[in-house]
Amino acid sequence: MARGNRRLQIFEDDDDRRLLLKTIERMVDRYSVRCLAYCLMSNHYHLVLETPRANLSIAMRYVNGVYTQASNRRHRRTGHVFEGRFRSIVVDSDVYLRDLARYVVLNPVKARLVNDASAWAWSSYRATAGLEPTSAGLCLEWLEEAFGGPVEVAQVKFRLFVNDTLTKWSEVNDDALFLGPKAFESALRQRCGPVPGEPRRSRAVRALARPTLVELFAAVSMSLLDRNRLIREAHVRFGYRLSEIAAHLGLHPSSASLAVRRLEAAGARHGGQGASGRE
């Protein structure tokens, strides 16, 4: 979840909302992220994301950074749109994912902006429920695992689940780090090790699945092109900072940044198929 700076509105009109959704769609393609649900409110937005490449931080930095720049240009202003870093919760199991997806799409109902989730145009509910075509950035594969049956059957179950008056108002703690059983949280905390603050712990969780820089750059000798490909992979796919990569390779940070820009420029000239393949 990302909130507007000083809790002010992040959208001035529907074109702003479409702009953010388009930015999310580009992020999904660029960083190989799966978007499972979303909801745009007035001064914040929610996303439910799956990150096979453990690159949540860089993907979210892209969304908020690109939207801020485009929104500022459009409205001829400067400054921050969002307050600080986004908030994130690590989610386990289909049961908890179902609860979270319901919580997200019911935000406008809880805020009394609409009476039914289907009446809110700026969430994933209608597409997930099969009431309108799915956008390019939204993934529905999780429905079949979470609700059972082919997607058309799962969509009916999803509609019933979201609108079940006995359970629809289950809460999700936005300040939590984990959403799942105690065993799940304990296992993650053990793997992350003892850390004093939430930002560091959250970063450790996001980095669990990625290889170390030593493993990534293990080749004794490699061509300049191979090295640049690995620099881009470490940065875009695994979320390492360019300064970290440069320090590991004994490069100036600007050299690492230049390597990434050159490969992305080559990809743009070839219709998105860069020297290292499609992201």
C-alpha positions in Angstrom: 0.0 0.0 0.0 1.2 3.5 -0.9 -0.3 6.6 0.6 -0.3 10.2 -0.6 2.1 12.7 0.8 0.6 14.3 4.0 -2.3 12.0 3.3 -3.4 14.2 0.4 -5.1 12.9 -2.7 -2.9 11.2 -5.3 -5.5 11.5 -8.1 -7.1 14.7 -9.4 -9.2 13.0 -12.0 -9.9 9.7 -13.8 -7.0 10.3 -16.2 -4.7 10.2 -13.3 -6.2 6.8 -12.2 -5.8 5.5 -15.7 -2.2 6.7 -15.7 -1.4 4.8 -12.5 -3.0 1.6 -13.8 -1.0 1.9 -17.0 2.2 2.3 -15.0 1.3 -0.8 -13.0 0.8 -2.7 -16.2 4.2 -1.7 -17.5 5.8 -2.6 -14.2 4.2 -6.1 -14.4 5.7 -6.7 -17.8 9.1 -5.0 -17.1 9.8 -6.8 -13.8 7.9 -10.1 -14.3 5.6 -9.4 -11.4 2.1 -11.0 -11.1 -0.6 -8.5 -10.1 -3.4 -10.5 -8.3 -5.6 -7.6 -7.1 -5.6 -3.8 -6.8 -7.8 -1.0 -5.6 -7.3 2.8 -6.2 -8.7 5.0 -3.5 -8.5 8.8 -3.2 -5.3 9.2 -1.2 -3.8 5.7 -1.4 -3.8 2.5 -3.4 -3.5 -1.2 -2.6 -1.8 -3.9 -4.7 -1.6 -7.6 -4.2 1.6 -8.8 -6.0 3.5 -12.0 -6.4 7.2 -11.4 -7.1 8.9 -14.6 -8.4 12.2 -12.6 -8.8 12.1 -11.2 -5.3 12.3 -7.7 -6.7 9.4 -6.0 -4.9 11.3 -2.9 -3.9 12.6 -2.0 -7.4 9.2 -2.7 -8.9 7.4 -0.4 -6.5 10.0 2.2 -6.9 9.3 2.2 -10.6 5.5 2.5 -10.1 5.7 5.4 -7.6 8.5 7.1 -9.4 7.1 7.0 -12.9 3.6 8.0 -11.7 5.0 10.9 -9.7 7.0 12.3 -12.7 4.1 11.8 -15.1 1.5 13.3 -12.7 3.8 16.3 -12.0 4.3 17.0 -15.7 0.6 16.7 -16.4 -0.4 19.1 -13.6 2.7 21.4 -13.9 3.9 21.0 -10.4 6.9 19.6 -8.5 7.5 17.6 -5.3 6.4 14.4 -3.7 3.2 12.6 -4.5 3.7 9.7 -2.0 4.8 9.8 1.6 8.0 7.8 2.1 8.3 4.1 1.3 5.4 1.8 0.5 4.1 -0.6 3.2 4.3 -4.3 2.5 3.0 -7.5 4.1 4.3 -11.0 3.2 1.3 -13.3 2.6 1.1 -17.1 2.9 -1.4 -19.7 1.7 -4.5 -19.5 -0.6 -6.8 -19.0 2.4 -5.0 -15.8 3.5 -4.6 -14.6 -0.1 -8.4 -14.9 -0.5 -9.0 -12.8 2.6 -6.5 -10.2 1.5 -8.0 -10.0 -2.0 -11.4 -9.5 -0.5 -10.2 -6.9 1.9 -8.6 -4.9 -0.9 -11.6 -4.8 -3.3 -14.0 -4.0 -0.4 -12.1 -0.8 0.5 -14.5 1.6 -1.3 -17.5 -0.2 0.2 -16.1 0.1 3.7 -15.4 3.8 3.0 -19.1 4.2 2.0 -18.1 5.4 -1.5 -20.3 2.7 -3.1 -22.7 0.1 -1.8 -21.2 -2.9 -3.7 -17.7 -3.8 -4.9 -18.9 -4.1 -8.4 -19.9 -0.4 -8.5 -16.3 0.8 -8.0 -14.6 1.2 -11.4 -11.0 1.5 -10.0 -10.4 -1.9 -8.5 -9.8 -5.4 -9.9 -13.1 -6.8 -8.6 -15.1 -6.6 -11.8 -12.4 -8.2 -13.9 -11.6 -10.9 -11.3 -15.3 -11.6 -10.9 -15.8 -12.1 -14.6 -18.0 -9.0 -15.0 -15.7 -7.3 -17.5 -12.6 -8.2 -19.6 -9.3 -8.6 -17.8 -6.7 -5.9 -18.2 -3.3 -6.9 -19.5 -1.7 -6.4 -16.1 -4.0 -8.5 -14.0 -3.4 -12.2 -13.3 -6.4 -14.5 -12.6 -4.5 -17.9 -12.4 -4.6 -17.8 -8.6 -8.4 -18.0 -8.6 -8.3 -21.6 -9.8 -6.0 -22.7 -6.9 -7.7 -20.5 -4.3 -11.4 -21.4 -5.1 -11.1 -24.6 -7.2 -12.4 -25.5 -10.6 -11.9 -23.7 -14.0 -11.6 -20.0 -13.9 -15.3 -19.4 -14.8 -16.4 -21.5 -11.8 -13.7 -19.9 -9.5 -15.0 -16.4 -10.5 -18.5 -17.3 -9.3 -17.1 -18.5 -6.0 -15.1 -15.4 -5.7 -18.2 -13.2 -6.2 -20.0 -15.2 -3.5 -17.0 -15.0 -1.2 -16.5 -11.2 -1.5 -20.2 -10.5 -0.9 -20.8 -13.0 2.0 -22.3 -10.7 4.6 -21.2 -13.0 7.5 -17.4 -12.8 6.7 -16.9 -9.9 4.3 -15.7 -7.4 6.9 -12.6 -9.4 8.1 -9.8 -7.0 8.7 -6.2 -6.9 7.6 -3.7 -5.1 9.8 -1.9 -2.7 7.4 1.0 -2.4 9.9 1.7 -6.2 10.1 4.7 -7.7 8.4 3.2 -11.2 7.8 -0.3 -12.5 7.0 -0.4 -16.2 7.7 -0.2 -18.9 10.4 2.2 -18.5 13.3 4.4 -21.2 11.9 4.8 -19.2 8.6 5.8 -16.1 10.5 8.2 -18.0 12.8 9.9 -19.7 9.8 10.4 -16.3 8.0 11.8 -14.6 11.1 14.3 -17.5 11.7 15.5 -17.3 8.1 15.8 -13.5 8.3 17.7 -13.5 11.6 17.3 -11.0 14.4 16.9 -7.4 13.1 15.8 -4.4 15.2 13.6 -2.4 12.7 10.7 -3.1 10.4 12.4 -1.6 7.2 15.5 -3.9 7.6 13.4 -6.9 8.4 11.1 -6.3 5.4 14.1 -5.9 3.1 15.5 -9.2 4.4 12.3 -11.0 3.7 12.2 -9.6 0.1 15.8 -10.8 -0.5 15.3 -14.4 0.7 15.0 -16.0 -2.7 17.8 -14.1 -4.6 21.3 -15.4 -5.1 24.3 -13.5 -3.7 26.4 -11.2 -5.8 29.3 -13.7 -5.4 27.1 -16.4 -6.9 25.8 -14.2 -9.7 29.3 -13.1 -10.8 31.0 -16.5 -10.2 32.6 -16.8 -13.6 36.4 -16.4 -13.5 36.3 -14.7 -16.8 33.5 -13.2 -18.9 33.1 -10.8 -21.7 32.1 -7.2 -21.2 28.6 -8.0 -22.6 28.2 -10.9 -20.3 29.2 -8.8 -17.3 26.8 -6.0 -18.3 24.0 -8.6 -18.7 24.6 -9.8 -15.2 24.7 -6.3 -13.9 21.3 -5.6 -15.3 20.0 -9.0 -14.0 21.3 -8.3 -10.5 19.6 -4.8 -10.6 16.3 -5.4 -12.4 15.6 -9.1 -11.6 17.0 -9.4 -8.0 16.7 -5.8 -6.8 20.3 -5.1 -5.8 21.3 -1.5 -5.7 23.7 -0.3 -8.4 26.0 0.9 -5.7 26.1 -2.6 -4.2 26.9 -4.2 -7.6 29.5 -1.6 -8.4 31.2 -2.1 -5.0 31.3 -5.9 -5.5 32.8 -5.5 -9.0 35.2 -2.7 -8.1 33.5 -0.3 -10.5 32.3 3.3 -10.2 28.5 3.4 -9.6 28.1 5.4 -12.8 29.7 2.5 -14.8 27.2 0.1 -13.5 24.3 2.5 -14.3 25.7 3.0 -17.8 25.8 -0.8 -18.4 22.1 -1.1 -17.5 21.1 1.9 -19.7 23.0 0.6 -22.7 21.3 -2.8 -22.5 17.8 -1.2 -22.1 18.5 1.1 -25.0 19.5 -1.9 -27.1 16.3 -3.6 -26.1 14.2 -0.6 -27.1 15.8 -0.5 -30.5 14.9 -4.2 -31.0 11.3 -3.8 -29.9 11.8 -4.9 -26.3 14.1 -7.8 -27.1 17.4 -6.6 -25.6 20.7 -8.2 -25.6 19.8 -10.2 -22.5 16.3 -11.2 -23.7 12.9 -10.0 -22.7 12.3 -9.1 -19.1 
